[in-house]
Amino acid sequence: MKDTTPNTHGIPKRLWSKFGPVGRLVYNNVMDAMGDQEVIKHPDTPTMPAEQWQTIRHNAAFCAAFAAKGALP
């Protein structure tokens, strides 16, 4: 069965292929779930600049994708 998970967040093809089918789904789901930092961060924490929040989202999704695959790099 061909994996049809879309690369909706523009991850380079080489990295995207290393996630595996489940990892790709997990990556997209974590990125989407963490879209609004106001839902994730502590209420007393100031809002981060968008670039910083994007990095945190990507790093969390990256780790989750490899964990779902069964091997963190």
C-alpha contacts under 8 A as a table, 3 or more apart, distances in Angstrom:
res1	aa1	res2	aa2	distance
3	D	21	P	6.07
5	T	21	P	7.25
5	T	24	R	6.57
5	T	25	L	6.51
7	N	10	G	5.84
7	N	11	I	6.53
7	N	16	W	7.51
7	N	24	R	7.84
7	N	28	N	7.83
8	T	11	I	7.96
8	T	28	N	7.22
9	H	28	N	7.48
11	I	15	L	6.75
11	I	16	W	5.94
12	P	15	L	5.55
12	P	16	W	6.09
13	K	16	W	4.92
13	K	17	S	6.04
14	R	17	S	5.48
14	R	18	K	6.75
15	L	18	K	5.22
15	L	19	F	6.90
16	W	19	F	5.59
16	W	20	G	7.65
16	W	24	R	6.99
17	S	20	G	6.04
19	F	22	V	7.45
19	F	23	G	4.71
19	F	24	R	5.65
19	F	65	A	5.88
19	F	66	F	5.89
19	F	69	K	6.48
20	G	23	G	5.22
20	G	24	R	6.11
20	G	69	K	6.38
21	P	24	R	5.28
21	P	25	L	6.58
22	V	25	L	5.21
22	V	26	V	6.21
22	V	65	A	7.46
22	V	68	A	6.44
22	V	69	K	6.57
23	G	26	V	4.96
23	G	27	Y	5.96
23	G	64	A	7.32
23	G	65	A	3.95
23	G	66	F	6.09
23	G	67	A	7.67
23	G	68	A	5.34
23	G	69	K	5.52
24	R	27	Y	5.07
24	R	28	N	6.33
24	R	65	A	6.34
25	L	28	N	5.34
25	L	29	N	6.16
25	L	65	A	7.83
26	V	29	N	5.05
26	V	30	V	6.03
26	V	61	A	7.15
26	V	64	A	6.60
26	V	65	A	5.43
26	V	68	A	7.15
27	Y	30	V	5.35
27	Y	31	M	6.16
27	Y	61	A	4.71
27	Y	62	F	6.32
27	Y	64	A	6.65
27	Y	65	A	5.14
28	N	31	M	5.20
28	N	32	D	6.10
28	N	61	A	7.46
29	N	32	D	5.14
29	N	33	A	5.97
30	V	33	A	5.04
30	V	34	M	6.05
30	V	57	R	7.50
30	V	60	A	7.37
30	V	61	A	5.24
30	V	64	A	7.70
31	M	34	M	5.32
31	M	35	G	6.24
31	M	57	R	5.76
31	M	58	H	6.72
31	M	61	A	5.94
32	D	35	G	5.22
33	A	36	D	7.68
34	M	37	Q	6.39
34	M	39	V	7.87
34	M	40	I	6.87
34	M	57	R	6.20
35	G	57	R	7.63
36	D	39	V	5.78
36	D	40	I	7.12
37	Q	40	I	5.02
37	Q	41	K	5.81
37	Q	47	T	7.48
37	Q	53	W	7.14
38	E	41	K	5.69
38	E	42	H	7.88
38	E	43	P	7.52
38	E	47	T	7.38
41	K	45	T	6.61
42	H	45	T	5.35
43	P	46	P	7.91
48	M	52	Q	6.31
48	M	53	W	6.17
49	P	52	Q	5.48
49	P	53	W	6.44
50	A	53	W	5.12
50	A	54	Q	6.06
51	E	54	Q	5.10
51	E	55	T	6.38
52	Q	55	T	5.16
52	Q	56	I	6.41
53	W	56	I	5.08
53	W	57	R	6.14
54	Q	57	R	5.08
54	Q	58	H	6.10
55	T	58	H	5.11
55	T	59	N	6.07
56	I	59	N	5.15
56	I	60	A	6.14
57	R	60	A	5.30
57	R	61	A	6.07
58	H	61	A	5.10
58	H	62	F	5.83
59	N	62	F	5.02
59	N	63	C	6.23
60	A	63	C	5.33
60	A	64	A	6.16
61	A	64	A	5.01
61	A	65	A	5.96
62	F	65	A	5.18
62	F	66	F	6.43
63	C	66	F	5.37
63	C	67	A	6.03
63	C	72	L	6.81
64	A	67	A	4.95
64	A	68	A	6.00
65	A	68	A	5.15
65	A	69	K	6.36
66	F	69	K	4.91
66	F	70	G	6.21
66	F	71	A	5.54
66	F	72	L	5.01
66	F	73	P	7.33
67	A	70	G	4.87
67	A	71	A	5.64
67	A	72	L	5.65
68	A	71	A	7.72
